[in-house]
Amino acid sequence: MLKRGLRLVPATLKLRMACVAAVLVFVATLLVTLSTLAVAERGMKSVIGDQQYAMLSNAASFMDDRIVTRITQVEALASRMPPSTGANDRARLYLEAQAPTWEHEYLNLILLDAAGRQTVSMRPVGDNKRLDASGRDYFERPMATLRGYMSQPFFSRISEREVVIVSAPVRDRAGKPSGVLTASMDLQSSGFLRQISALRPGGSGYLFLMTDNGTMIDHPDRRRLLQTAEQAPYVNAKTDPALNGFEGWLEGRDRDGRTYIYAYKRLRTTGWILGARYPTEEAFAPLAQMRRNAIYGASGLALASGVLAWALVFRLLAPLQRLRDRIRAIRHDGADIAVLHDARRDEIGELGNAFYQLMAERENAEGLRAASEKRLRLITDNLPVLIAYLDRERRFRFGNATFERWFGVTPERLVGMSIAQLMGEDAARQGADGLEGAFAGRATTCQMRLLIGGAPRVLEGVYIPDLQPDGSVAGVYALKHDMTHVKEVEEQLSRLARIDTLTGLANRRSFNETLQQALVRASRHGRALALAYLDVDHFKRINDSHGHGVGDEVLKEFGERLRTCVRASDLPARLSGDEFVVILEDIGSGGEAEHIVAQIAAKIVAAMRVPFVTGAGMLAVSASVGVALWRPGQGEDALLAAADGALYVAKANGRDGYAVGERDCAT
């Protein structure tokens, strides 16, 4: 019976509707707040980016002034050099006199002649090797332009430091370039950015200086010097626009997953790029706090809206709750479906009546389906065929009672098992291709050889895909029946088709196939091969004198003796009538092969001389044997003709003997 007022499960529909109302309020409030903040953020981002670029432009101007100062300083030293660069002592004395000017600024001063070779070095160079700077930019540019120049940064093998070279031309009395004065600066200690480090953006932002090809000249991380931008563990392709000529600011995400504001400005003196890196989260920390406050406010408003919505929904959905209780009573307490009848004239009353009709129809359909399933199970369980269904994981989901009779596995235990678990790994491999083809969407056939109940069985069957409307395969139906007896009959017929029924030896068909294979093996491995052709001497006379019955007895005994005279690796066969052949393989090579076949032929001839016991009494029978050794390139017909020719020689020499090739070997 129906238990009224039952509340065994929470009213989740009311909860969901209340949550929907709360979420709508939350989303609406949050969208309005965040959209306002987004507009403010875009404006603030533009202001910060412009500020960064303006700061960078001032710093770049300062850097240009510093570089010009360094170049001017070296030009001044070069312009006051003694006129003759060949006077090394004078040049050295002059530079030593200028030591207070350069010794704290530069690693070394080196004077180069007009060919780029070192003439004077103020400090020791390596292991006293002289520098040859021909082809280097810091030598070629001053010589060509007669102006001071600052080189690209590089690692000096002489000083073993990261350096840049400031160079200026030295002129002779006629004003022509007679050499170049170079001053090397250590990037580790010179600190291009030291004077403007106070301009770095924010608390964790920094400035960096790189060449127009991305090589780092100055950086807070000294390990980065002379590395390219791509070698950095955290800088991504956001340096590419600057290397392609971009000046200004942009925002992007780096390899560390964080977002940064980048600003770039080129130095007018060297074309180097001064850059600034400013974490976006630091720049917009105030906006982030405002965003969090907006989320908290929206959450509080949504919570209040949810509570109010809960109260309203609870009242409006009370009739629906009663309908739910009635359905639960039918399902769990066995109440009659008549309790679903409702006299209400609103949507909930119509819903209750509709449920009643649906459940009545369902009960009727389930009765019909159960009867149909019972008939189907009765049919499948009594067929001597394996009928199963496999899911996408290649596991059984259904199997008829034949599985229990053949494998001792009940249909209940079969569910969830794989083919390998039921039939073994070998059976699973045999059926794998057919099963995969069925899961690819096509019906396939399969044959398995396995042990069932300790006896070998041959199973044949089909896999049929369970195609869905969208073309996918939900599973595969498998039907297999026992073909063991049929296969045994087929194999027996196949054997009979290759055996001479009278003598039990191989027949002509089997002989032809074996000879083809033997010739292929002989050609491939270079082994010797021979063919013996033999027949019964005066066999027609035996038939004519004693009848065909006695002739058949002679042939049967002849075949039996022939079988005992040859080796297990040889193939004796009857071609027709009294014509027999033997294929001789693995007989050595050269003279050894000829000796072996001669022994076998002699053994055959000797064995046939023993009188034959027949229905007509003891008969004297003899045989003639012709043996041909195979020659490379010789075909089947040619080899058979050669053996026949040897047999002709044996007969021409009186029968009861053998011939190898065309040589008489009568015994």
LOTORLO-421815 format. One record per residue (C-alpha): z, y, x. Coordinates in steps of 0.001 Angstrom, whole numbers. Last residue first. Layout:
Z; Y; X
...
END
This chain:
-61602; -57052; 74714
-64657; -54874; 74428
-64341; -51406; 75995
-67919; -50173; 75807
-68241; -46470; 76612
-69916; -44226; 74063
-66785; -42279; 73261
-64002; -44825; 73525
-65402; -48200; 72392
-63567; -51059; 70766
-63827; -54811; 70348
-64400; -57604; 67853
-68071; -56539; 67517
-70842; -57841; 69815
-71715; -54826; 71961
-73755; -53153; 69259
-70653; -53163; 67063
-68583; -51277; 69669
-71458; -48819; 70271
-71789; -48161; 66519
-68032; -47512; 66386
-68474; -44915; 69171
-71181; -43243; 67107
-68889; -43203; 64056
-66203; -41543; 66210
-68709; -38889; 67338
-69890; -38326; 63735
-66274; -37833; 62633
-65740; -35297; 65445
-68948; -33440; 64550
-68059; -33376; 60865
-64572; -32053; 61527
-65603; -29331; 63977
-65742; -29315; 67808
-64781; -25997; 69400
-62504; -27632; 71945
-63494; -31323; 72419
-61871; -34069; 70365
-61758; -37576; 71827
-63812; -40115; 69858
-62672; -43701; 69217
-64807; -46525; 67785
-63077; -49689; 66612
-64568; -53059; 65562
-62390; -55509; 63653
-61958; -59265; 63401
-61125; -61735; 60647
-60665; -65481; 60737
-59652; -66662; 57270
-56764; -68965; 56343
-56987; -70216; 52783
-59146; -69043; 49867
-56191; -67298; 48194
-55693; -65440; 51483
-53661; -65742; 54700
-55485; -63777; 57437
-55943; -65382; 60880
-54577; -63294; 63842
-57600; -61535; 65348
-56744; -58283; 63474
-53703; -57537; 65673
-55779; -57777; 68873
-58344; -55216; 67688
-55567; -52817; 66605
-53689; -53166; 69910
-56894; -52554; 71862
-57514; -49368; 69889
-53926; -48172; 70506
-54162; -48900; 74239
-57554; -47164; 74490
-56142; -44156; 72660
-53320; -43916; 75215
-55582; -44284; 78281
-58030; -41645; 77049
-55169; -39210; 76469
-53706; -39860; 79954
-57133; -39304; 81546
-57240; -35750; 80271
-54295; -34720; 78079
-51332; -36214; 76257
-51826; -38155; 73045
-49954; -35825; 70682
-52261; -36558; 67716
-54312; -39654; 66680
-56035; -39512; 63295
-56879; -43095; 62211
-59939; -44088; 60188
-60880; -47038; 57954
-64174; -48224; 56464
-63976; -51601; 54643
-64997; -50193; 51257
-64224; -46453; 51304
-62367; -43880; 53458
-59161; -45790; 54104
-56536; -43811; 56052
-54239; -44237; 59067
-52346; -41030; 60080
-50657; -40995; 63479
-47180; -39517; 64169
-45419; -42778; 63269
-47522; -44597; 65863
-50336; -47000; 65098
-50391; -50812; 65063
-48037; -51331; 62102
-50194; -49274; 59733
-53349; -51124; 60817
-51671; -54437; 60027
-50887; -53245; 56476
-54413; -51882; 55992
-56013; -55149; 57136
-53661; -57085; 54822
-54785; -54980; 51867
-58448; -55194; 52913
-58287; -58976; 53306
-56679; -59396; 49879
-59366; -57127; 48391
-62063; -59367; 49925
-60324; -62427; 48457
-60617; -60835; 45019
-64172; -59694; 45772
-65483; -63219; 46103
-65132; -65938; 48732
-68568; -66237; 50359
-70206; -62942; 49280
-67074; -60896; 49785
-66369; -62484; 53176
-70030; -62020; 54234
-69878; -58366; 53229
-66865; -57954; 55514
-68890; -59056; 58554
-66543; -57228; 60972
-63890; -55160; 59169
-64179; -51426; 59885
-63019; -48826; 62367
-63241; -45069; 63161
-60544; -43717; 65530
-60178; -39933; 65862
-58620; -38270; 68896
-56644; -35070; 69593
-55464; -33398; 72813
-53321; -30268; 72590
-54425; -26689; 73279
-51711; -25156; 71065
-53863; -23211; 68581
-56981; -25386; 68788
-55027; -28656; 68467
-52939; -27286; 65605
-56059; -26112; 63730
-57768; -29491; 64338
-54710; -31331; 62992
-54667; -29167; 59848
-58319; -29899; 59083
-57792; -33617; 59817
-54815; -33729; 57427
-56805; -32203; 54568
-59788; -34555; 55102
-57552; -37649; 55379
-55639; -36775; 52189
-58911; -36504; 50281
-60328; -39705; 51845
-57291; -41788; 50881
-54006; -42250; 52757
-52889; -45857; 53001
-51361; -47876; 50139
-54057; -50516; 50631
-55468; -50882; 47098
-54373; -47620; 45460
-55557; -45399; 48315
-53050; -42591; 48342
-53615; -38832; 47924
-53983; -38638; 44121
-51048; -41002; 43811
-48823; -38507; 45599
-49876; -35699; 43250
-49308; -37939; 40233
-45795; -38706; 41475
-45130; -34996; 42081
-46279; -34143; 38553
-44164; -36935; 37050
-41104; -35743; 38969
-41805; -32163; 37903
-41948; -33187; 34220
-38678; -35116; 34540
-36880; -32175; 36198
-38181; -29515; 33803
-34783; -28596; 32315
-35020; -25421; 30219
-34262; -21789; 30977
-34123; -18702; 28721
-32818; -15372; 30096
-32608; -12128; 28110
-32395; -9045; 30353
-30391; -5840; 30078
-30509; -2177; 29046
-34014; -1610; 30431
-35224; 1999; 30116
-38383; 2910; 28193
-36772; 5656; 26081
-36781; 3410; 22988
-34868; 698; 24921
-36432; -2399; 26481
-34337; -5567; 26714
-36415; -7233; 29439
-37430; -10923; 29021
-36717; -13345; 31894
-38472; -16675; 31518
-37756; -20321; 32220
-37922; -23251; 34555
-35051; -25376; 35800
-35528; -28256; 38263
-32491; -30499; 38662
-30926; -32392; 41556
-27952; -34515; 40449
-24298; -33824; 41312
-23485; -32573; 37808
-26178; -29926; 38164
-27603; -29493; 41665
-30266; -26840; 42118
-34009; -26174; 42100
-34929; -22965; 40277
-38195; -21764; 38742
-38728; -18286; 37303
-41092; -16513; 34952
-41336; -12778; 34354
-41472; -10338; 31419
-41947; -6766; 32581
-39678; -3692; 32567
-38434; -3260; 36134
-35282; -5129; 35101
-37575; -8087; 34377
-39154; -7817; 37833
-35704; -7743; 39414
-34795; -10960; 37581
-37992; -12714; 38673
-37460; -11726; 42300
-33776; -12745; 42337
-34172; -16182; 40711
-34368; -18243; 43894
-31795; -16036; 45633
-29269; -16492; 42808
-29826; -20276; 42877
-29061; -20329; 46593
-25909; -18205; 46135
-24365; -20630; 43655
-24871; -21505; 39978
-22004; -19737; 38197
-20657; -17306; 40802
-24156; -16613; 42154
-25513; -15959; 38644
-22753; -13390; 38095
-19745; -13862; 35820
-18591; -11170; 33359
-18843; -13351; 30251
-19091; -17024; 31281
-15381; -17613; 30664
-15863; -17004; 26914
-19071; -19074; 26758
-17156; -22017; 28299
-18033; -23119; 31826
-18458; -26848; 32522
-21828; -26315; 34217
-24266; -28368; 32105
-22362; -28902; 28838
-20537; -25546; 29044
-23748; -23655; 29802
-25423; -25455; 26900
-22868; -23797; 24578
-24830; -20532; 24576
-24343; -17575; 26911
-23648; -13894; 26402
-22661; -10924; 28555
-23551; -12502; 31893
-23585; -10217; 34917
-26591; -8665; 36651
-24885; -5217; 36794
-27527; -3977; 34329
-26425; -6578; 31774
-27430; -10253; 31586
-28073; -12123; 28305
-28133; -15918; 28102
-29913; -18957; 26634
-29862; -22194; 28656
-31931; -24790; 26746
-31059; -28128; 25181
-30745; -26287; 21802
-27523; -26974; 19892
-25625; -23843; 20893
-28637; -21624; 20167
-29049; -22853; 16566
-25349; -22748; 15640
-24977; -19325; 17271
-27886; -17969; 15216
-26495; -19365; 11978
-23021; -17929; 12699
-24514; -14592; 13694
-26405; -14395; 10384
-23259; -15182; 8379
-21284; -12565; 10320
-24055; -10015; 9786
-24090; -10570; 6012
-20321; -10160; 5782
-20419; -7110; 8042
-23066; -5532; 5805
-20888; -5977; 2672
-17848; -4507; 4402
-19963; -1620; 5689
-21356; -821; 2233
-17830; -615; 834
-16760; 1472; 3833
-19617; 3909; 3316
-18949; 4265; -424
-15234; 4947; 130
-15924; 7389; 2963
-18281; 9331; 657
-15529; 9515; -1967
-13107; 10947; 597
-15679; 13489; 1859
-16454; 14651; -1669
-12728; 15268; -2208
-12592; 17189; 1123
-15577; 19325; 114
-13965; 20506; -3124
-13701; 18885; -6517
-10488; 16987; -5862
-10231; 13757; -7830
-10144; 11598; -4710
-11055; 7927; -4370
-10053; 6892; -853
-7159; 4811; -2172
-9784; 2386; -3503
-10326; 1181; 87
-7367; -1143; -361
-4493; -772; 2090
-4322; -3242; 5003
-1649; -1330; 6918
-3586; -437; 10095
-7123; 406; 8972
-6604; 1150; 5302
-3408; 3116; 6037
-5229; 5102; 8727
-7935; 6042; 6227
-5269; 7183; 3750
-3436; 9241; 6390
-6689; 10986; 7352
-7297; 11960; 3764
-3785; 13469; 3652
-4493; 15454; 6828
-7695; 16794; 5272
-5677; 18105; 2361
-3290; 19904; 4823
-6199; 21578; 6654
-5751; 25148; 5413
-1996; 25301; 6026
-2115; 23880; 9553
-5130; 26079; 10364
-3230; 29272; 9564
-142; 28347; 11583
-2188; 27140; 14550
-4326; 30311; 14506
-1213; 32459; 14888
6; 30377; 17828
-3435; 30466; 19429
-3726; 34234; 19067
-425; 34709; 20907
-1612; 32443; 23694
-4955; 34264; 23907
-3214; 37621; 24298
-1100; 36261; 27127
-4112; 34720; 28862
-6108; 37948; 28562
-3313; 39891; 30212
-2980; 37371; 33065
-6753; 37352; 33618
-6877; 41158; 33708
-4034; 41243; 36240
-5957; 38829; 38448
-9052; 41043; 38283
-7027; 44125; 39175
-5648; 42278; 42201
-9170; 41326; 43232
-10264; 44949; 42829
-7560; 46059; 45242
-8583; 43366; 47798
-12219; 44455; 47695
-12736; 45241; 51369
-10539; 42357; 52466
-12388; 39882; 50278
-15684; 41279; 51537
-14854; 40521; 55161
-16358; 43287; 57405
-18823; 42582; 60212
-20345; 45518; 62096
-23516; 45458; 64204
-25041; 47405; 67081
-28570; 46208; 67821
-30248; 46778; 71182
-33484; 48799; 71235
-32548; 50057; 74702
-32280; 53865; 74387
-32583; 54343; 70603
-29768; 51918; 69873
-30438; 50007; 66664
-28020; 50121; 63706
-26790; 47191; 61595
-24153; 46830; 58846
-22863; 43511; 57501
-20549; 43067; 54509
-19044; 39580; 54495
-18666; 36618; 52118
-16775; 33488; 53188
-18160; 29940; 53262
-17637; 29534; 57032
-21416; 29368; 57395
-21778; 32935; 56198
-22230; 34389; 52724
-24077; 37689; 52428
-23830; 41431; 51912
-26155; 44103; 53292
-26000; 47323; 55287
-28546; 49566; 56977
-31186; 49066; 59645
-33704; 46231; 59392
-36103; 45711; 62305
-36770; 41952; 62194
-33714; 41160; 64343
-31591; 43066; 61814
-33078; 41094; 58908
-32358; 37810; 60763
-28665; 38472; 61403
-27838; 37316; 57848
-29288; 33946; 58941
-25803; 32574; 59545
-22857; 33547; 61736
-19997; 31000; 61701
-20277; 28610; 64638
-22455; 30996; 66643
-25467; 29395; 68307
-27925; 30984; 65841
-26824; 34463; 66957
-27867; 33706; 70535
-25240; 33206; 73207
-25164; 35598; 76145
-21532; 36484; 75453
-19987; 34436; 72638
-17131; 33114; 74754
-15848; 36707; 75007
-14875; 36651; 71318
-14558; 40362; 70558
-18330; 40647; 71171
-20608; 42377; 73663
-24121; 41513; 74796
-24951; 38686; 72341
-28566; 37485; 72484
-30298; 38009; 69103
-33822; 38863; 70230
-33346; 42637; 69840
-30274; 42380; 72044
-26762; 42109; 70666
-23672; 44313; 70215
-20648; 43435; 68081
-18186; 45395; 65947
-15144; 43921; 64185
-13531; 43228; 60816
-10028; 41705; 60576
-7891; 44736; 59685
-10508; 46948; 58079
-13744; 48012; 59763
-13727; 48490; 63561
-13787; 52170; 64547
-10813; 51834; 66895
-12924; 49580; 69086
-15169; 52561; 69931
-14356; 52988; 73625
-14001; 49274; 74248
-17300; 48387; 72641
-19324; 48205; 75855
-16502; 46233; 77481
-17170; 46456; 81229
-14933; 43511; 82063
-16637; 40453; 80602
-20090; 42086; 80545
-19960; 42557; 84326
-22274; 45414; 85387
-24904; 45125; 88112
-26327; 48206; 89862
-29898; 48079; 91135
-31696; 50528; 93466
-35461; 50015; 93468
-38030; 50398; 96203
-40603; 52649; 97840
-41805; 54446; 94729
-44027; 57426; 95651
-42614; 60903; 95949
-44336; 61611; 99270
-40991; 61539; 101123
-40292; 58058; 99743
-38945; 57308; 96294
-36199; 54987; 95064
-36681; 53785; 91474
-33691; 53225; 89168
-31852; 50102; 87971
-28976; 49263; 85627
-28553; 45468; 85536
-26684; 43611; 82800
-24264; 40808; 83631
-22686; 37523; 82532
-21044; 36147; 85651
-21805; 33615; 88380
-22168; 36452; 90922
-25395; 35109; 92413
-26399; 32830; 89547
-26274; 35845; 87287
-26151; 35008; 83576
-28334; 37434; 81626
-28227; 40676; 79672
-31514; 42563; 79145
-32033; 45224; 81730
-31092; 48927; 81720
-33825; 51195; 83125
-34162; 54385; 85159
-37576; 55972; 85413
-40517; 55700; 87788
-42379; 53921; 84929
-43986; 51021; 86839
-41471; 50599; 89658
-38574; 51186; 87269
-39973; 48517; 84871
-40832; 45883; 87515
-37413; 45689; 89158
-35016; 45454; 86160
-37661; 43430; 84304
-37756; 40693; 86945
-41189; 39707; 88330
-40150; 40377; 91904
-36364; 40277; 92167
-36035; 38311; 95445
-32365; 38280; 96428
-31411; 37331; 99961
-29174; 34303; 100432
-25883; 34960; 102232
-24142; 32004; 100505
-23761; 33915; 97235
-24417; 37657; 97764
-21763; 39489; 99822
-21105; 43042; 98589
-22937; 46288; 99243
-26298; 44539; 99345
-29151; 46130; 101349
-32731; 45019; 101904
-33259; 42637; 98997
-36860; 41771; 98229
-38663; 43263; 95219
-41961; 43958; 96995
-41332; 47720; 97196
-37946; 47114; 98791
-34772; 46281; 96860
-31369; 47975; 97319
-28426; 46131; 95802
-25274; 47746; 94399
-22531; 45379; 93258
-20050; 44605; 90487
-20341; 48070; 88994
-18052; 50698; 87453
-14989; 50557; 89706
-17019; 50459; 92951
-19581; 53024; 91766
-18369; 56583; 92314
-15638; 55934; 94856
-18200; 53921; 96822
-20655; 56793; 97299
-20038; 56921; 101055
-20605; 53214; 101156
-23959; 53813; 99485
-25004; 56313; 102146
-23795; 54153; 105003
-25733; 51211; 103580
-28920; 53257; 103243
-28586; 54548; 106785
-28016; 51050; 108100
-30980; 49676; 106181
-33479; 52123; 107605
-36457; 50336; 106039
-35758; 52101; 102821
-36971; 55307; 104446
-36177; 58415; 102370
-32337; 58175; 102581
-31081; 57633; 98997
-30273; 60794; 97057
-32633; 60004; 94149
-31310; 56444; 93901
-27683; 57554; 93427
-28780; 60095; 90789
-30889; 57476; 89027
-27842; 55164; 89034
-25693; 57809; 87328
-28478; 58778; 84923
-28796; 55129; 83834
-25032; 54863; 83299
-24888; 58176; 81398
-27878; 57216; 79264
-26066; 53980; 78384
-22911; 55849; 77443
-24836; 58396; 75332
-26652; 55581; 73535
-23297; 53948; 72818
-21953; 57172; 71284
-25029; 57432; 69067
-24561; 53791; 68073
-20901; 54500; 67172
-21934; 57424; 64965
-24567; 55241; 63257
-22016; 52440; 62832
-19571; 54722; 61033
-22363; 55886; 58716
-23402; 52271; 58108
-19856; 51209; 57281
-19372; 54175; 54947
-22635; 53392; 53165
-21517; 49771; 52685
-18099; 50874; 51395
-19653; 53290; 48880
-22207; 50732; 47704
-19498; 48116; 47256
-17373; 50567; 45283
-20204; 51205; 42851
-20899; 47510; 42439
-17198; 46795; 42086
-16738; 49411; 39354
-19546; 47858; 37314
-18073; 44403; 37926
-14601; 45648; 36930
-15915; 46769; 33552
-17701; 43460; 33107
-14503; 41667; 34099
-12402; 43440; 31498
-14871; 42993; 28627
-15540; 39384; 29573
-11834; 38574; 29932
-10933; 39939; 26523
-13786; 38071; 24837
-13097; 34871; 26758
-9359; 34890; 25970
-9902; 35696; 22303
-12491; 32924; 22017
-10232; 30534; 23937
-7295; 31192; 21626
-9434; 30616; 18537
-10828; 27426; 20027
-7326; 26286; 20937
-6191; 26740; 17348
-9208; 24758; 16165
-8482; 22034; 18694
-4825; 21792; 17751
-5639; 21602; 14067
-8145; 18827; 14788
-5600; 17048; 16998
-3080; 16590; 14191
-806; 14421; 16317
-672; 10666; 15593
1801; 8639; 13512
2392; 11227; 10787
2762; 9269; 7500
3520; 11551; 4527
2486; 8915; 2043
2489; 5207; 2867
-446; 3624; 1057
0; 0; 0
END
